[in-house]
Amino acid sequence: MRRSRLWIPLLIAGACTPVSTATRPVPSSAAIEVRAAADAWEQAFARKDGAAVGALFADSAVAYYPKGAAPSIGREVAIRAWTANLRKPGAYHPVHIGSITVARSGDMAWATGDWQIGTDSAGVQVTDQGKLLTVWQREAAGWRIVALSARSYSAAK
């Protein structure tokens, strides 16, 4: 009878042992910094603050937008373009950055996400949406977008 009770402590100890000892990797400081910059970019779009949207572009940034528009080059051009776009009647442009990957060097990162845009044109709401890819580089003033490519879902139609 005594032998049959010896297995009880072993059963309890086994039940308390974690099944897996794997842990999630801790984000690097660079990943945390890029996420903060991307969050600031999203919030600037939400506030319709074109100057803040454009300020996160590098001086020599290049942006490729959907629908065959010519590439936009530079921070000042981005500030002017986003300020004008976000002031249009009925303008909205939510952006969401999902995945961020930091290069091993720690000074470059790329992020993917989703965007939508809408404005009133002659009383008609014009909308579009798609995916985006941003390339970020660490500069003295913080993380800046050096390249942006936006793909419209409707461009394939």
N, C-alpha and C positions, 0 to 999 in steps of 0.2 A: 504494500500500500504506500509505503514511503517513497519508493522509486517513482511511482506515477505522478507525484507532486513536483518532482525536480524539473519537469519540462515547463511548468507554469512561469517561472522567472525568465526562462529563455524565450518563451512566446511573447511576454510583455516587452522584453528588451528588443526583440526583433520587430515588434509593431512600432516601436518608438524610433527605429533607425530610418533615416531618410532613404527613399527609394533611389534618388539620384543626387549625386554631389555636384553636378554641373551647375555653374552659376552664369548669369548673364554678364557679358563684358561691361566694364564701367566705361562710360563715354569719356573720351579724351577731353582735355580742356579746349582744344581746337574745335571739336564737335559741339561742345556746349556754346562756344563763342559764335560759331556759324549759325546754330539754331537760334540764338538770341538775335543775330542780324536778320535772319530770315523771318523771324517773328515780327521784328520791327518793320520789315518790308511789307508783310501782310497787313499789319495795323495801319501803315501809311495809306495803303489802298483802301482799307475800310473807312478811314477818315476823309478820303478823297483829297489827300495832301500830295499833290504832284511833285512839289519841291522835295519832300521827304522821300518819295519813291525814287526820284532821280538821284538824290544825294547818295544813295547806296550803290550807284554805278561808279566804276573807276573812271579816271580821266580819259582813258583810251578804250573804254568798253565798246563792244560791238553787240548789237541786238538785231536779231532776225525775227520779224513778225510775220504772221500768216498773210495769206491772200496776195503774195507776190510783192509786197511793199519793199522798197529799197532798204538796205540795212541802215540802222541808226548808229552813229559812232560818237562816243564821248558823253561825259556826265552832263555838260551844259545842254546838249541836244536832248538828252533823256529828261532833264528837268523841264525844259520848255514843252516837249511833246506830252509828257504826262500831266503837266499843269493844264494844258489846253484840253486834253482828252477828258480829264476828270471834271472840268468845268462845263462840259456840254450838258444840255437839258436831259434829265433822266439818266445821267451817267452813273454807272456802277461797274465795279471791276474787282470782284472778290478773287483773291489768289490764295491758294493753300499749298505750302511746301510740305511734302510728305517725307520722302527719304533723303537723307544727307549722308554722303560718304566723304571722308577726309583722306587725302593722299598720305602715304607714309611719311612724306617730307614734312607734313603738318602745316604747310603754307598755301595749299590749294585744296579745294573741295568742290564737289558737284552735288547738286540737289535737283530732285524732280518733284513735280507737283501738277496741280490743276488750276485752270483759270476760267473765268467767265467775263464777258463784257456786254454792256448794253447801253444804248443811247436812244434818244428820241430823234427821229429824222423825218421832218415834214409831218409830225403828228403820229408817226408809226414807230413802235418800239423795235429797234434793230438789235439782235442779240447774236452771240457766238460763244463757243466754249472750246476748250481743248487741253492739251498737255504742254508742260514747259520743262526746259532743262536750263538751269543756271550754273555757271562756273564761277566760283568765288575765290579770291586771292587775298591773303593777309597783307595789308599795307600798314604803314605807320599809324594811320588814323583808324585802323580796324579792318574788318572784312568787307570787301567790295566786290560787286558783280563785275567780272571782266568779259563775260559772254552770256548771252541769253538767246535761246531759241524757243519759239512758241509755235506749236502745231495746232491748227484748227481741226476739229472733227469734221466740220462742213467743207473744208478744203478738198477732201477726198471725193466729194460728191460731184 
